Amino acid sequence: MRKQTKRKVWSLIDPITHAVVGASITQRDKLDKLRMMEYSALEAMTKGQGTIHDWRTLVDVLNLSETMARHNIGKDEVMPV
């Protein structure tokens, strides 16, 4: 007789619901701070002065955008890129 695995699969969060709920309660000043962080990282990378932290910021933004686009939120803006 073969040994059976007892692996549990946990669905921790639904990323789309989490993003929608998080975006709906975000205060304006924190959203502006997030936008400025993204824009400054993009500008630093295009001018050749980007750091690993700037690259990580852009990767995080892209991953979130791609996840949302795969669930039909902003699909036309993100997926062609």
C-alpha positions as CSV (number, residue, x, y, z in Angstrom):
1,M,0.0,0.0,0.0
2,R,1.3,3.4,-0.9
3,K,1.7,6.2,1.5
4,Q,-0.8,9.0,1.1
5,T,0.1,12.7,1.4
6,K,-1.8,14.8,3.9
7,R,-1.1,18.1,2.2
8,K,-3.6,20.9,2.9
9,V,-4.3,23.6,0.4
10,W,-5.0,26.9,2.0
11,S,-6.6,29.7,0.0
12,L,-5.3,32.6,2.0
13,I,-6.8,35.5,0.1
14,D,-8.6,36.3,-3.1
15,P,-6.2,38.8,-4.8
16,I,-8.9,40.7,-6.7
17,T,-11.2,41.2,-3.7
18,H,-8.2,42.2,-1.7
19,A,-7.1,44.8,-4.3
20,V,-10.6,46.2,-4.7
21,V,-11.2,46.5,-1.0
22,G,-7.8,48.0,-0.5
23,A,-8.2,50.5,-3.3
24,S,-11.7,51.6,-2.2
25,I,-10.6,52.7,1.3
26,T,-7.2,54.2,0.4
27,Q,-6.9,57.8,1.5
28,R,-5.9,60.3,-1.2
29,D,-2.6,61.3,0.4
30,K,-1.4,57.7,0.6
31,L,-2.5,57.0,-2.9
32,D,-0.5,60.1,-4.1
33,K,2.5,58.8,-2.1
34,L,2.3,55.5,-3.9
35,R,2.0,57.1,-7.3
36,M,5.0,59.3,-6.6
37,M,7.0,56.3,-5.5
38,E,6.2,54.5,-8.8
39,Y,6.9,57.6,-10.9
40,S,10.2,58.3,-9.2
41,A,11.3,54.7,-9.6
42,L,10.4,54.8,-13.3
43,E,12.2,58.1,-13.8
44,A,15.4,56.8,-12.0
45,M,15.4,53.7,-14.2
46,T,15.0,55.6,-17.5
47,K,17.8,58.0,-16.5
48,G,20.2,55.2,-15.6
49,Q,20.3,56.0,-11.9
50,G,17.9,53.2,-10.7
51,T,18.7,51.0,-7.8
52,I,17.5,47.6,-6.8
53,H,14.8,49.2,-4.7
54,D,13.5,51.1,-7.8
55,W,13.5,47.9,-9.8
56,R,11.6,46.0,-7.1
57,T,9.0,48.8,-6.9
58,L,8.4,48.6,-10.7
59,V,8.2,44.8,-10.5
60,D,5.6,44.9,-7.7
61,V,3.5,47.4,-9.7
62,L,3.7,45.3,-12.8
63,N,2.8,42.1,-10.9
64,L,-0.3,43.7,-9.3
65,S,-1.4,45.2,-12.7
66,E,-1.0,41.8,-14.4
67,T,-2.9,40.0,-11.7
68,M,-5.8,42.5,-12.0
69,A,-5.7,42.3,-15.8
70,R,-6.0,38.6,-15.7
71,H,-9.2,39.0,-13.7
72,N,-10.6,41.6,-16.2
73,I,-9.8,44.7,-14.3
74,G,-7.9,47.2,-16.6
75,K,-7.3,44.4,-19.1
76,D,-7.0,46.7,-22.2
77,E,-4.4,48.9,-20.5
78,V,-2.0,46.2,-19.1
79,M,-2.2,43.0,-21.1
80,P,-0.9,44.4,-24.5
81,V,2.3,45.5,-22.7
